[in-house]
Amino acid sequence: MSLRNKRIIVTGAASGIGQQTAKLLKQKRAKVIAFDMKEPSKYVDEYIPINLSDPKAIQQAVNQFKGGADALCNVAGVPPTVPLPLIMQVNTMGTIAFTEAIVPKLNDGASIVNVASVAGMGWSQNLADVKEFLALKDFSKAGSFLEQKGYDDATTYNLSKQVIIVWTMINYYTWKAQGIRMNAVSPGPIQTPILKDFMATIAKRGKKKQLIDRPGKPEEIAGVIAFLCDNAQSQWVNAQNIIADGGLFSGRFKEQNGF
């Protein structure tokens, strides 16, 4: 197994996609280092507490990590029902800050995998705001940005994932000296603790017609993440956004364009 004895960081490993990712990586004989607010009950070898909404807490967590990791899986996130600034602070600003802080402790040739969402697939129609938010480094200014732009719960969540997708793409060579590549995975609705919140906000804004037969399972997304962690299988995949949504995005495309 090509992930055997690899040290892999997973944020959000206590539940949902993060937990299933940790489980699959353990099955592949990897060593899992979990960063989460809540300590995972299983599937991890090391746990470091982190609050992704707080830049000081992020740096403290990074300082606790002794270093040496072959992959980083940024899975942690919050649903669109939490306060709007928190959505951007955790899903976007915290993920970016954590990654940039911990990259020097990653091994050469490491893989970074960011969990985005099919909700972020409208990034190309919102590039002005995406670029403006990417330039915003102060966590305390997230709320005023959203208020000035008129974002609500669903559109804020969309923006948080749009920024992650674009950030993944534009950093295709940022860590070339270390041989580090980075990709994103965009799931559709997944059977996790936040599915109810997702359906109550994001899904209700869409078409009433059912375009997929069921929500995805966390382990189905974990498989994609593990694939992207594995240099033996995905070395030439870089700065891509892999959509894993049961066909939802394509169904919307077909419907919207009259096919």
C-alpha positions as CSV (number, residue, x, y, z in Angstrom):
1,M,0.0,0.0,0.0
2,S,1.5,3.3,-1.1
3,L,0.2,5.2,1.9
4,R,1.7,2.8,4.4
5,N,3.6,4.7,7.2
6,K,2.9,8.0,5.6
7,R,2.1,10.8,8.1
8,I,-1.1,12.6,7.1
9,I,-2.8,15.6,8.7
10,V,-6.6,15.7,8.7
11,T,-8.5,18.7,10.0
12,G,-12.0,18.0,11.2
13,A,-11.2,14.4,11.9
14,A,-13.7,14.0,14.7
15,S,-16.8,13.7,12.5
16,G,-18.3,13.5,9.0
17,I,-16.0,13.4,6.0
18,G,-12.9,14.1,8.2
19,Q,-13.6,11.0,10.3
20,Q,-14.2,8.8,7.3
21,T,-11.0,10.1,5.7
22,A,-9.0,9.3,8.9
23,K,-10.6,5.9,9.0
24,L,-9.7,5.1,5.4
25,L,-6.1,6.4,5.8
26,K,-5.7,4.2,8.9
27,Q,-6.9,1.2,6.8
28,K,-4.2,2.1,4.3
29,R,-1.7,1.9,7.2
30,A,-1.0,5.7,7.3
31,K,-0.3,7.6,10.5
32,V,-3.1,10.2,11.1
33,I,-2.5,13.5,12.9
34,A,-5.8,15.2,13.7
35,F,-6.4,18.9,14.1
36,D,-9.9,19.7,15.4
37,M,-11.7,21.6,18.1
38,K,-13.1,18.3,19.4
39,E,-10.8,15.3,20.1
40,P,-11.6,12.4,17.7
41,S,-12.6,9.2,19.5
42,K,-10.9,6.9,17.0
43,Y,-8.8,6.5,13.8
44,V,-6.0,8.9,14.8
45,D,-2.5,8.5,16.1
46,E,-2.0,12.1,17.3
47,Y,-4.4,14.9,18.2
48,I,-3.7,18.6,18.3
49,P,-6.6,21.0,19.3
50,I,-7.2,23.9,16.9
51,N,-9.7,26.7,16.5
52,L,-9.7,27.7,12.8
53,S,-11.5,31.0,13.5
54,D,-8.7,32.4,15.6
55,P,-5.3,33.1,13.9
56,K,-3.5,33.0,17.3
57,A,-4.9,29.6,18.0
58,I,-3.9,28.4,14.6
59,Q,-0.3,29.4,15.1
60,Q,-0.3,27.8,18.6
61,A,-1.5,24.5,17.0
62,V,1.1,24.6,14.3
63,N,3.7,25.3,16.9
64,Q,2.7,22.1,18.7
65,F,3.2,20.0,15.6
66,K,6.7,18.6,15.5
67,G,6.7,18.4,11.8
68,G,7.1,15.8,9.1
69,A,3.9,15.1,7.1
70,D,3.4,13.6,3.7
71,A,-0.1,15.0,3.1
72,L,-2.5,17.6,4.5
73,C,-6.3,17.1,4.2
74,N,-8.2,20.3,4.9
75,V,-11.6,18.9,5.7
76,A,-12.8,21.0,8.7
77,G,-15.7,23.4,8.0
78,V,-18.9,24.9,9.4
79,P,-22.4,24.9,7.8
80,P,-24.3,27.9,6.5
81,T,-26.4,28.2,9.7
82,V,-23.6,29.6,11.9
83,P,-22.9,33.3,12.1
84,L,-21.8,34.6,8.7
85,P,-18.3,35.9,9.7
86,L,-17.6,32.5,11.2
87,I,-18.3,30.8,7.9
88,M,-15.6,32.7,6.2
89,Q,-13.2,32.6,9.1
90,V,-13.3,28.8,9.4
91,N,-14.0,27.6,5.9
92,T,-11.7,30.0,4.2
93,M,-9.4,32.3,6.2
94,G,-8.6,29.6,8.8
95,T,-8.0,26.9,6.2
96,I,-5.6,29.2,4.2
97,A,-3.8,30.5,7.3
98,F,-3.3,27.0,8.7
99,T,-2.0,25.7,5.4
100,E,0.4,28.5,4.9
101,A,1.7,28.2,8.5
102,I,2.2,24.4,8.3
103,V,3.7,24.1,4.8
104,P,7.2,24.5,6.1
105,K,6.7,21.5,8.3
106,L,5.5,19.3,5.4
107,N,7.8,16.8,3.8
108,D,9.1,17.4,0.2
109,G,6.6,16.0,-2.3
110,A,3.7,16.4,0.1
111,S,0.1,16.6,-1.2
112,I,-2.5,19.1,0.0
113,V,-6.2,18.4,-0.4
114,N,-8.8,21.0,0.3
115,V,-12.5,20.1,0.7
116,A,-14.6,22.7,-1.1
117,S,-18.2,22.1,-2.3
118,V,-20.3,22.0,-5.4
119,A,-21.8,25.1,-3.8
120,G,-18.6,26.9,-4.8
121,M,-18.9,26.1,-8.5
122,G,-20.1,29.5,-9.4
123,W,-16.7,31.0,-8.7
124,S,-16.2,32.2,-12.3
125,Q,-19.2,34.4,-12.0
126,N,-18.1,35.9,-8.7
127,L,-14.4,36.5,-9.4
128,A,-14.3,40.2,-8.3
129,D,-15.5,39.3,-4.8
130,V,-13.3,36.2,-4.6
131,K,-10.2,38.2,-5.5
132,E,-11.1,40.9,-3.0
133,F,-11.7,38.4,-0.2
134,L,-8.5,36.6,-0.9
135,A,-6.7,39.9,-0.3
136,L,-8.4,40.3,3.1
137,K,-6.0,38.9,5.8
138,D,-7.7,40.3,8.9
139,F,-10.1,37.8,10.3
140,S,-12.0,40.6,12.1
141,K,-13.0,42.2,8.8
142,A,-14.9,39.2,7.4
143,G,-18.2,40.4,8.9
144,S,-17.9,44.0,7.5
145,F,-17.0,42.6,4.0
146,L,-20.1,40.4,3.9
147,E,-22.3,43.2,5.2
148,Q,-21.1,45.7,2.7
149,K,-21.6,43.2,-0.2
150,G,-25.0,42.1,1.0
151,Y,-24.3,38.4,1.5
152,D,-26.7,36.1,3.3
153,D,-26.3,32.6,4.8
154,A,-26.4,30.6,1.5
155,T,-24.3,33.1,-0.6
156,T,-21.7,33.4,2.2
157,Y,-21.3,29.6,2.3
158,N,-21.0,29.6,-1.5
159,L,-18.3,32.3,-1.3
160,S,-16.3,30.5,1.3
161,K,-16.0,27.5,-1.0
162,Q,-15.5,29.6,-4.2
163,V,-12.5,31.2,-2.5
164,I,-11.0,27.8,-1.6
165,I,-11.4,26.5,-5.2
166,V,-9.8,29.6,-6.7
167,W,-7.0,29.6,-4.0
168,T,-6.3,26.0,-4.9
169,M,-6.0,26.8,-8.6
170,I,-3.8,29.9,-8.2
171,N,-1.3,28.1,-5.9
172,Y,-0.4,25.4,-8.4
173,Y,3.3,26.3,-8.2
174,T,3.6,28.2,-5.0
175,W,5.5,25.5,-3.2
176,K,7.3,24.1,-6.2
177,A,10.6,24.2,-4.3
178,Q,9.3,21.6,-1.9
179,G,7.5,19.6,-4.7
180,I,4.2,20.2,-3.0
181,R,1.0,20.0,-5.1
182,M,-2.5,21.0,-4.0
183,N,-6.0,20.0,-5.2
184,A,-9.6,20.5,-4.1
185,V,-12.6,18.1,-3.8
186,S,-16.1,19.5,-4.2
187,P,-18.7,17.2,-2.8
188,G,-22.5,17.6,-3.3
189,P,-24.9,17.0,-0.4
190,I,-23.3,14.4,1.9
191,Q,-24.7,12.4,4.8
192,T,-22.9,14.2,7.6
193,P,-24.0,16.1,10.7
194,I,-24.3,19.3,8.6
195,L,-26.5,17.8,5.9
196,K,-29.7,19.1,7.5
197,D,-28.2,22.6,7.6
198,F,-27.1,22.4,4.0
199,M,-30.5,21.3,2.8
200,A,-32.2,24.0,4.8
201,T,-30.2,26.8,3.2
202,I,-28.2,25.9,0.1
203,A,-30.5,23.3,-1.4
204,K,-33.7,25.2,-0.9
205,R,-32.4,28.0,-3.2
206,G,-32.0,25.6,-6.1
207,K,-34.5,23.9,-8.4
208,K,-37.2,21.9,-6.8
209,K,-36.6,19.0,-9.3
210,Q,-34.5,16.2,-7.8
211,L,-31.4,15.8,-9.9
212,I,-29.6,13.0,-7.9
213,D,-31.1,9.9,-6.3
214,R,-29.5,10.3,-2.9
215,P,-27.0,12.2,-0.8
216,G,-23.4,11.0,-1.0
217,K,-21.7,9.0,1.8
218,P,-18.7,10.5,3.7
219,E,-16.6,7.4,2.8
220,E,-17.2,8.1,-0.9
221,I,-15.5,11.5,-0.6
222,A,-12.8,10.0,1.7
223,G,-11.8,7.8,-1.2
224,V,-11.2,10.8,-3.5
225,I,-9.2,12.5,-0.8
226,A,-7.1,9.4,-0.2
227,F,-6.5,9.1,-4.0
228,L,-5.2,12.7,-4.1
229,C,-2.9,12.1,-1.1
230,D,-1.2,9.2,-2.9
231,N,1.7,10.3,-5.0
232,A,1.8,6.8,-6.6
233,Q,-1.7,7.3,-8.0
234,S,-2.2,11.1,-8.5
235,Q,1.3,12.7,-8.8
236,W,0.3,14.4,-12.1
237,V,-3.0,15.8,-10.7
238,N,-2.2,19.4,-9.5
239,A,-4.4,22.5,-8.8
240,Q,-7.5,20.7,-9.9
241,N,-11.0,20.7,-8.4
242,I,-12.6,17.3,-8.5
243,I,-16.4,17.4,-8.3
244,A,-17.8,14.4,-6.5
245,D,-21.5,15.1,-6.4
246,G,-23.4,12.1,-8.0
247,G,-23.9,14.2,-11.1
248,L,-25.6,17.2,-9.4
249,F,-23.5,19.9,-11.1
250,S,-24.0,18.3,-14.5
251,G,-27.7,18.0,-13.9
252,R,-27.9,21.7,-13.1
253,F,-25.9,22.5,-16.2
254,K,-28.2,20.4,-18.4
255,E,-31.3,22.0,-16.8
256,Q,-30.1,25.6,-17.0
257,N,-29.0,25.3,-20.6
258,G,-32.0,23.5,-22.1
259,F,-30.4,20.2,-23.1
